[in-house]
Each structure stands twice: as structure tokens, then as C-alpha cells.
Amino acid sequence: MPGPGDVNVVDVITLVAFVILVLAVARISRAISIDLIGVPLITWAEKKYGRTSKMYKLLDCYWCNSFWVSLLVCAAALLILTLYEHNAWILALLPFLWPAVAYGASVVIDKTKVNDGAA
């Protein structure tokens, strides 16, 4: 039986990978919806579709775009892991990992948005 000092390396690597996925999605989502680098994309959506369009809201709202950014990032990460490990069952994690990473990323953006004066 493992003691309190025993650390499972696989669990640590899994936790670190999850944190990296959350931070990557948070950064991409923030770049699209809050940072100056995303302004041309949001301006384009506003001119082409209007401010009340779903496309504009998707790009302007980090809670919205992090959901889809998370899908792309998690799918890519799981696909790479599947190809590396040669186990297709790893892709079955996507429905569980995707929303968790999206939510975590949005919470991270909420916390950093207030602290850096971007609000």
C-alpha cells in the first residue's frame, strides 16, 4: 500500500498536462477576445456580420470562444497522444476533457482580466 510520501509519476504528469492545456486555451481565448492582437478579427466580424451576430459574440466573448478553442486544442493533444501511444481509446477522453479545460480556461481569464486592468 502506498504511503503518504509516495508519488505516482503518471498522476503528476497527467495533472501537469491538464494545467498546460488549461493555460494554453486561456491564452489563445484571451488573445482572441481581449488582447489587441484579436481586435482585427473582432472588427472584421463586426463589419461582416454585425454586433448582434453569433460570429461576433463568439469572438468577443472568451467564455464562448474558449469552448471551441478547447475542443481544437484537446482534440489535437489527444490525437498526438493516440498516435504516440498507439491506443485509440485515448480519444474517448475528449468529451470529458474538452469542457473541463474550457471552463478552467475561462476561470483563469476571469481572474487575470481583473488583475491586469483589462476589464
CNS distance restraints for C-alpha pairs under 8 A (distance, minus, plus):
assign (resid   2 and name CA) (resid   6 and name CA) 5.89 0.50 0.50
assign (resid   7 and name CA) (resid  11 and name CA) 7.98 0.50 0.50
assign (resid   7 and name CA) (resid  12 and name CA) 7.72 0.50 0.50
assign (resid   8 and name CA) (resid  12 and name CA) 6.54 0.50 0.50
assign (resid   9 and name CA) (resid  13 and name CA) 6.16 0.50 0.50
assign (resid  10 and name CA) (resid  14 and name CA) 6.06 0.50 0.50
assign (resid  11 and name CA) (resid  15 and name CA) 6.16 0.50 0.50
assign (resid  12 and name CA) (resid  16 and name CA) 6.15 0.50 0.50
assign (resid  13 and name CA) (resid  17 and name CA) 6.05 0.50 0.50
assign (resid  14 and name CA) (resid  18 and name CA) 6.21 0.50 0.50
assign (resid  15 and name CA) (resid  19 and name CA) 6.27 0.50 0.50
assign (resid  16 and name CA) (resid  20 and name CA) 6.15 0.50 0.50
assign (resid  17 and name CA) (resid  21 and name CA) 6.18 0.50 0.50
assign (resid  18 and name CA) (resid  22 and name CA) 6.22 0.50 0.50
assign (resid  18 and name CA) (resid 101 and name CA) 7.43 0.50 0.50
assign (resid  19 and name CA) (resid  23 and name CA) 6.15 0.50 0.50
assign (resid  20 and name CA) (resid  24 and name CA) 6.00 0.50 0.50
assign (resid  21 and name CA) (resid  25 and name CA) 6.14 0.50 0.50
assign (resid  21 and name CA) (resid  73 and name CA) 7.39 0.50 0.50
assign (resid  21 and name CA) (resid  74 and name CA) 7.26 0.50 0.50
assign (resid  21 and name CA) (resid 101 and name CA) 6.66 0.50 0.50
assign (resid  22 and name CA) (resid  26 and name CA) 6.05 0.50 0.50
assign (resid  22 and name CA) (resid 101 and name CA) 5.03 0.50 0.50
assign (resid  22 and name CA) (resid 102 and name CA) 7.08 0.50 0.50
assign (resid  22 and name CA) (resid 104 and name CA) 5.84 0.50 0.50
assign (resid  22 and name CA) (resid 105 and name CA) 5.00 0.50 0.50
assign (resid  23 and name CA) (resid  27 and name CA) 6.09 0.50 0.50
assign (resid  23 and name CA) (resid 105 and name CA) 6.27 0.50 0.50
assign (resid  23 and name CA) (resid 108 and name CA) 7.66 0.50 0.50
assign (resid  24 and name CA) (resid  28 and name CA) 6.28 0.50 0.50
assign (resid  25 and name CA) (resid  29 and name CA) 5.96 0.50 0.50
assign (resid  25 and name CA) (resid  66 and name CA) 6.44 0.50 0.50
assign (resid  25 and name CA) (resid  69 and name CA) 6.24 0.50 0.50
assign (resid  25 and name CA) (resid  70 and name CA) 5.74 0.50 0.50
assign (resid  25 and name CA) (resid  73 and name CA) 7.05 0.50 0.50
assign (resid  25 and name CA) (resid 101 and name CA) 7.43 0.50 0.50
assign (resid  25 and name CA) (resid 102 and name CA) 7.09 0.50 0.50
assign (resid  25 and name CA) (resid 105 and name CA) 5.85 0.50 0.50
assign (resid  26 and name CA) (resid  30 and name CA) 5.94 0.50 0.50
assign (resid  26 and name CA) (resid  66 and name CA) 6.95 0.50 0.50
assign (resid  26 and name CA) (resid 102 and name CA) 7.94 0.50 0.50
assign (resid  26 and name CA) (resid 104 and name CA) 7.95 0.50 0.50
assign (resid  26 and name CA) (resid 105 and name CA) 4.26 0.50 0.50
assign (resid  26 and name CA) (resid 106 and name CA) 6.40 0.50 0.50
assign (resid  26 and name CA) (resid 108 and name CA) 6.55 0.50 0.50
assign (resid  26 and name CA) (resid 109 and name CA) 6.09 0.50 0.50
assign (resid  27 and name CA) (resid  31 and name CA) 6.05 0.50 0.50
assign (resid  28 and name CA) (resid  32 and name CA) 6.34 0.50 0.50
assign (resid  28 and name CA) (resid  66 and name CA) 7.98 0.50 0.50
assign (resid  28 and name CA) (resid  69 and name CA) 7.41 0.50 0.50
assign (resid  29 and name CA) (resid  33 and name CA) 6.24 0.50 0.50
assign (resid  29 and name CA) (resid  62 and name CA) 5.61 0.50 0.50
assign (resid  29 and name CA) (resid  65 and name CA) 6.10 0.50 0.50
assign (resid  29 and name CA) (resid  66 and name CA) 5.24 0.50 0.50
assign (resid  29 and name CA) (resid  69 and name CA) 6.79 0.50 0.50
assign (resid  30 and name CA) (resid  34 and name CA) 5.22 0.50 0.50
assign (resid  30 and name CA) (resid  35 and name CA) 6.28 0.50 0.50
assign (resid  30 and name CA) (resid  62 and name CA) 6.31 0.50 0.50
assign (resid  30 and name CA) (resid 109 and name CA) 6.69 0.50 0.50
assign (resid  31 and name CA) (resid  35 and name CA) 4.83 0.50 0.50
assign (resid  31 and name CA) (resid  36 and name CA) 7.36 0.50 0.50
assign (resid  31 and name CA) (resid  37 and name CA) 6.14 0.50 0.50
assign (resid  31 and name CA) (resid  38 and name CA) 5.64 0.50 0.50
assign (resid  32 and name CA) (resid  37 and name CA) 6.96 0.50 0.50
assign (resid  32 and name CA) (resid  38 and name CA) 4.25 0.50 0.50
assign (resid  32 and name CA) (resid  39 and name CA) 7.54 0.50 0.50
assign (resid  32 and name CA) (resid  41 and name CA) 7.52 0.50 0.50
assign (resid  32 and name CA) (resid  42 and name CA) 7.85 0.50 0.50
assign (resid  32 and name CA) (resid  59 and name CA) 6.44 0.50 0.50
assign (resid  32 and name CA) (resid  60 and name CA) 7.42 0.50 0.50
assign (resid  32 and name CA) (resid  62 and name CA) 7.73 0.50 0.50
assign (resid  33 and name CA) (resid  38 and name CA) 5.95 0.50 0.50
assign (resid  33 and name CA) (resid  39 and name CA) 7.65 0.50 0.50
assign (resid  33 and name CA) (resid  42 and name CA) 7.52 0.50 0.50
assign (resid  33 and name CA) (resid  59 and name CA) 5.73 0.50 0.50
assign (resid  33 and name CA) (resid  60 and name CA) 4.65 0.50 0.50
assign (resid  33 and name CA) (resid  61 and name CA) 5.98 0.50 0.50
assign (resid  33 and name CA) (resid  62 and name CA) 5.64 0.50 0.50
assign (resid  33 and name CA) (resid  65 and name CA) 7.93 0.50 0.50
assign (resid  34 and name CA) (resid  38 and name CA) 6.84 0.50 0.50
assign (resid  34 and name CA) (resid  39 and name CA) 7.92 0.50 0.50
assign (resid  34 and name CA) (resid  60 and name CA) 7.48 0.50 0.50
assign (resid  34 and name CA) (resid  62 and name CA) 7.77 0.50 0.50
assign (resid  34 and name CA) (resid 118 and name CA) 7.46 0.50 0.50
assign (resid  35 and name CA) (resid  39 and name CA) 7.22 0.50 0.50
assign (resid  38 and name CA) (resid  42 and name CA) 6.32 0.50 0.50
assign (resid  39 and name CA) (resid  43 and name CA) 5.91 0.50 0.50
assign (resid  40 and name CA) (resid  44 and name CA) 6.01 0.50 0.50
assign (resid  41 and name CA) (resid  45 and name CA) 6.32 0.50 0.50
assign (resid  41 and name CA) (resid  59 and name CA) 7.72 0.50 0.50
assign (resid  42 and name CA) (resid  46 and name CA) 6.13 0.50 0.50
assign (resid  42 and name CA) (resid  56 and name CA) 6.43 0.50 0.50
assign (resid  42 and name CA) (resid  59 and name CA) 6.10 0.50 0.50
assign (resid  42 and name CA) (resid  60 and name CA) 6.44 0.50 0.50
assign (resid  43 and name CA) (resid  47 and name CA) 6.17 0.50 0.50
assign (resid  44 and name CA) (resid  48 and name CA) 6.00 0.50 0.50
assign (resid  45 and name CA) (resid  49 and name CA) 5.57 0.50 0.50
assign (resid  45 and name CA) (resid  50 and name CA) 6.83 0.50 0.50
assign (resid  45 and name CA) (resid  51 and name CA) 7.91 0.50 0.50
assign (resid  45 and name CA) (resid  55 and name CA) 6.42 0.50 0.50
assign (resid  45 and name CA) (resid  56 and name CA) 5.19 0.50 0.50
assign (resid  45 and name CA) (resid  59 and name CA) 7.91 0.50 0.50
assign (resid  46 and name CA) (resid  50 and name CA) 4.44 0.50 0.50
assign (resid  46 and name CA) (resid  51 and name CA) 5.16 0.50 0.50
assign (resid  46 and name CA) (resid  53 and name CA) 7.98 0.50 0.50
assign (resid  46 and name CA) (resid  56 and name CA) 5.78 0.50 0.50
assign (resid  49 and name CA) (resid  53 and name CA) 5.77 0.50 0.50
assign (resid  49 and name CA) (resid  55 and name CA) 7.05 0.50 0.50
assign (resid  49 and name CA) (resid  56 and name CA) 6.99 0.50 0.50
assign (resid  50 and name CA) (resid  56 and name CA) 6.92 0.50 0.50
assign (resid  51 and name CA) (resid  56 and name CA) 5.86 0.50 0.50
assign (resid  51 and name CA) (resid  57 and name CA) 7.34 0.50 0.50
assign (resid  52 and name CA) (resid  56 and name CA) 6.95 0.50 0.50
assign (resid  52 and name CA) (resid  57 and name CA) 7.11 0.50 0.50
assign (resid  53 and name CA) (resid  57 and name CA) 6.38 0.50 0.50
assign (resid  54 and name CA) (resid  58 and name CA) 5.91 0.50 0.50
assign (resid  55 and name CA) (resid  59 and name CA) 6.37 0.50 0.50
assign (resid  56 and name CA) (resid  60 and name CA) 5.99 0.50 0.50
assign (resid  57 and name CA) (resid  61 and name CA) 5.71 0.50 0.50
assign (resid  57 and name CA) (resid  64 and name CA) 7.65 0.50 0.50
assign (resid  58 and name CA) (resid  62 and name CA) 7.69 0.50 0.50
assign (resid  58 and name CA) (resid  64 and name CA) 5.38 0.50 0.50
assign (resid  58 and name CA) (resid  65 and name CA) 5.42 0.50 0.50
assign (resid  59 and name CA) (resid  64 and name CA) 7.52 0.50 0.50
assign (resid  59 and name CA) (resid  65 and name CA) 5.96 0.50 0.50
assign (resid  60 and name CA) (resid  65 and name CA) 7.86 0.50 0.50
assign (resid  61 and name CA) (resid  65 and name CA) 6.25 0.50 0.50
assign (resid  62 and name CA) (resid  66 and name CA) 5.60 0.50 0.50
assign (resid  62 and name CA) (resid 106 and name CA) 6.64 0.50 0.50
assign (resid  62 and name CA) (resid 109 and name CA) 7.85 0.50 0.50
assign (resid  63 and name CA) (resid  67 and name CA) 6.80 0.50 0.50
assign (resid  63 and name CA) (resid 102 and name CA) 7.89 0.50 0.50
assign (resid  63 and name CA) (resid 103 and name CA) 7.82 0.50 0.50
assign (resid  63 and name CA) (resid 106 and name CA) 5.52 0.50 0.50
assign (resid  64 and name CA) (resid  68 and name CA) 7.35 0.50 0.50
assign (resid  65 and name CA) (resid  69 and name CA) 6.02 0.50 0.50
assign (resid  66 and name CA) (resid  70 and name CA) 5.66 0.50 0.50
assign (resid  66 and name CA) (resid 102 and name CA) 5.31 0.50 0.50
assign (resid  66 and name CA) (resid 103 and name CA) 7.84 0.50 0.50
assign (resid  66 and name CA) (resid 105 and name CA) 6.84 0.50 0.50
assign (resid  66 and name CA) (resid 106 and name CA) 6.64 0.50 0.50
assign (resid  67 and name CA) (resid  71 and name CA) 6.46 0.50 0.50
assign (resid  67 and name CA) (resid  98 and name CA) 7.66 0.50 0.50
assign (resid  67 and name CA) (resid  99 and name CA) 6.75 0.50 0.50
assign (resid  67 and name CA) (resid 102 and name CA) 4.96 0.50 0.50
assign (resid  67 and name CA) (resid 103 and name CA) 7.63 0.50 0.50
assign (resid  68 and name CA) (resid  72 and name CA) 6.48 0.50 0.50
assign (resid  68 and name CA) (resid 102 and name CA) 7.97 0.50 0.50
assign (resid  69 and name CA) (resid  73 and name CA) 6.15 0.50 0.50
assign (resid  69 and name CA) (resid 102 and name CA) 7.74 0.50 0.50
assign (resid  70 and name CA) (resid  74 and name CA) 5.75 0.50 0.50
assign (resid  70 and name CA) (resid  98 and name CA) 5.74 0.50 0.50
assign (resid  70 and name CA) (resid  99 and name CA) 7.40 0.50 0.50
assign (resid  70 and name CA) (resid 101 and name CA) 6.25 0.50 0.50
assign (resid  70 and name CA) (resid 102 and name CA) 5.26 0.50 0.50
assign (resid  71 and name CA) (resid  75 and name CA) 5.87 0.50 0.50
assign (resid  71 and name CA) (resid  94 and name CA) 7.98 0.50 0.50
assign (resid  71 and name CA) (resid  98 and name CA) 5.46 0.50 0.50
assign (resid  71 and name CA) (resid  99 and name CA) 7.93 0.50 0.50
assign (resid  72 and name CA) (resid  76 and name CA) 6.09 0.50 0.50
assign (resid  73 and name CA) (resid  77 and name CA) 6.12 0.50 0.50
assign (resid  74 and name CA) (resid  78 and name CA) 6.00 0.50 0.50
assign (resid  74 and name CA) (resid  94 and name CA) 6.73 0.50 0.50
assign (resid  74 and name CA) (resid  97 and name CA) 7.06 0.50 0.50
assign (resid  74 and name CA) (resid  98 and name CA) 5.98 0.50 0.50
assign (resid  75 and name CA) (resid  79 and name CA) 5.93 0.50 0.50
assign (resid  75 and name CA) (resid  91 and name CA) 7.68 0.50 0.50
assign (resid  75 and name CA) (resid  94 and name CA) 6.52 0.50 0.50
assign (resid  76 and name CA) (resid  80 and name CA) 6.15 0.50 0.50
assign (resid  77 and name CA) (resid  81 and name CA) 6.18 0.50 0.50
assign (resid  78 and name CA) (resid  82 and name CA) 5.90 0.50 0.50
assign (resid  78 and name CA) (resid  90 and name CA) 6.54 0.50 0.50
assign (resid  78 and name CA) (resid  91 and name CA) 5.79 0.50 0.50
assign (resid  78 and name CA) (resid  93 and name CA) 7.89 0.50 0.50
assign (resid  78 and name CA) (resid  94 and name CA) 7.30 0.50 0.50
assign (resid  79 and name CA) (resid  83 and name CA) 6.17 0.50 0.50
assign (resid  79 and name CA) (resid  91 and name CA) 6.73 0.50 0.50
assign (resid  80 and name CA) (resid  84 and name CA) 6.11 0.50 0.50
assign (resid  81 and name CA) (resid  85 and name CA) 5.90 0.50 0.50
assign (resid  81 and name CA) (resid  90 and name CA) 7.49 0.50 0.50
assign (resid  82 and name CA) (resid  86 and name CA) 5.40 0.50 0.50
assign (resid  82 and name CA) (resid  87 and name CA) 5.32 0.50 0.50
assign (resid  82 and name CA) (resid  88 and name CA) 5.66 0.50 0.50
assign (resid  82 and name CA) (resid  89 and name CA) 7.80 0.50 0.50
assign (resid  82 and name CA) (resid  90 and name CA) 5.90 0.50 0.50
assign (resid  82 and name CA) (resid  91 and name CA) 6.88 0.50 0.50
assign (resid  83 and name CA) (resid  87 and name CA) 7.29 0.50 0.50
assign (resid  83 and name CA) (resid  88 and name CA) 7.99 0.50 0.50
assign (resid  88 and name CA) (resid  92 and name CA) 7.85 0.50 0.50
assign (resid  89 and name CA) (resid  93 and name CA) 7.77 0.50 0.50
assign (resid  93 and name CA) (resid  97 and name CA) 5.94 0.50 0.50
assign (resid  94 and name CA) (resid  98 and name CA) 5.60 0.50 0.50
assign (resid  95 and name CA) (resid  99 and name CA) 7.21 0.50 0.50
assign (resid  96 and name CA) (resid 100 and name CA) 6.78 0.50 0.50
assign (resid  97 and name CA) (resid 101 and name CA) 6.10 0.50 0.50
assign (resid  98 and name CA) (resid 102 and name CA) 6.24 0.50 0.50
assign (resid  99 and name CA) (resid 103 and name CA) 6.03 0.50 0.50
assign (resid 100 and name CA) (resid 104 and name CA) 6.10 0.50 0.50
assign (resid 101 and name CA) (resid 105 and name CA) 6.00 0.50 0.50
assign (resid 102 and name CA) (resid 106 and name CA) 6.27 0.50 0.50
assign (resid 103 and name CA) (resid 107 and name CA) 6.27 0.50 0.50
assign (resid 104 and name CA) (resid 108 and name CA) 6.23 0.50 0.50
assign (resid 105 and name CA) (resid 109 and name CA) 6.24 0.50 0.50
assign (resid 106 and name CA) (resid 110 and name CA) 6.12 0.50 0.50
assign (resid 107 and name CA) (resid 111 and name CA) 6.29 0.50 0.50
assign (resid 108 and name CA) (resid 112 and name CA) 6.20 0.50 0.50
assign (resid 109 and name CA) (resid 113 and name CA) 5.67 0.50 0.50
assign (resid 110 and name CA) (resid 114 and name CA) 6.62 0.50 0.50
assign (resid 111 and name CA) (resid 115 and name CA) 6.66 0.50 0.50
assign (resid 112 and name CA) (resid 116 and name CA) 6.14 0.50 0.50
assign (resid 113 and name CA) (resid 117 and name CA) 6.44 0.50 0.50
assign (resid 113 and name CA) (resid 118 and name CA) 5.32 0.50 0.50
assign (resid 113 and name CA) (resid 119 and name CA) 5.91 0.50 0.50
assign (resid 114 and name CA) (resid 118 and name CA) 6.58 0.50 0.50
assign (resid 114 and name CA) (resid 119 and name CA) 5.90 0.50 0.50
